[in-house]
Amino acid sequence: MTHLKIGDTAPEINSVDQNRNRITIEQYKGKKIVLYFYPKDMTPGCTVQSCNLRDNYNSLINKGYIVLGCSADSPEKHQQFINKYNLPFSLISDENKEVLNAYGVWGPKKFMGRTFDGIHRTTFVIDVEGKIINIIEKVKTKEHASQIL
């Protein structure tokens, strides 16, 4: 779905997290980033995926990664999600879909014979220079951390 490819510079992010703190790619320059896009807080697949990253968070940190999630949910909904599942990383709120569109993960989806616009579950791994070094489009929610590592 995404128009981005390995080697591209990661598009800028100018949004807020669950605490309404400003989040940009620039502030993570010099660090490796796992940026995962998921459809919706509190839904079964998204919960499994986020909890898998939570459960493997130390392994990701030990490999030098910063983990950031992103969906179109509000900061308040993100905070509820973080609190309920004890997520140790920030979630980007992209209610206006600027980040989703920049990364090419917003678009037509099919579910049960119905077509609608939504978020395509996709993860981008970004290096210390801000370049995309991996794109995971076939995310396995129960083993997502191992896909990254």
Stockholm file with secondary structure:
# STOCKHOLM 1.0

chainA/1-149         MTHLKIGDTAPEINSVDQNRNRITIEQYKGKKIVLYFYPKDMTPGCTVQSCNLRDNYNSLINKGYIVLGCSADSPEKHQQFINKYNLPFSLISDENKEVLNAYGVWGPKKFMGRTFDGIHRTTFVIDVEGKIINIIEKVKTKEHASQIL
#=GR chainA/1-149 SS CCSCCTTSBCCCCCEECTTCCEECSGGGTTSEEEEEECSCTTSHHHHHHHHHHHHTHHHHHHTTEEEEEEESSCHHHHHHHHHHHTCCSEEEECTTCHHHHHTTCEEEEEETTEEEEEECCEEEEECTTSBEEEEECSCCGGGHHHHHC
#=GC SS_cons         CCSCCTTSBCCCCCEECTTCCEECSGGGTTSEEEEEECSCTTSHHHHHHHHHHHHTHHHHHHTTEEEEEEESSCHHHHHHHHHHHTCCSEEEECTTCHHHHHTTCEEEEEETTEEEEEECCEEEEECTTSBEEEEECSCCGGGHHHHHC
//
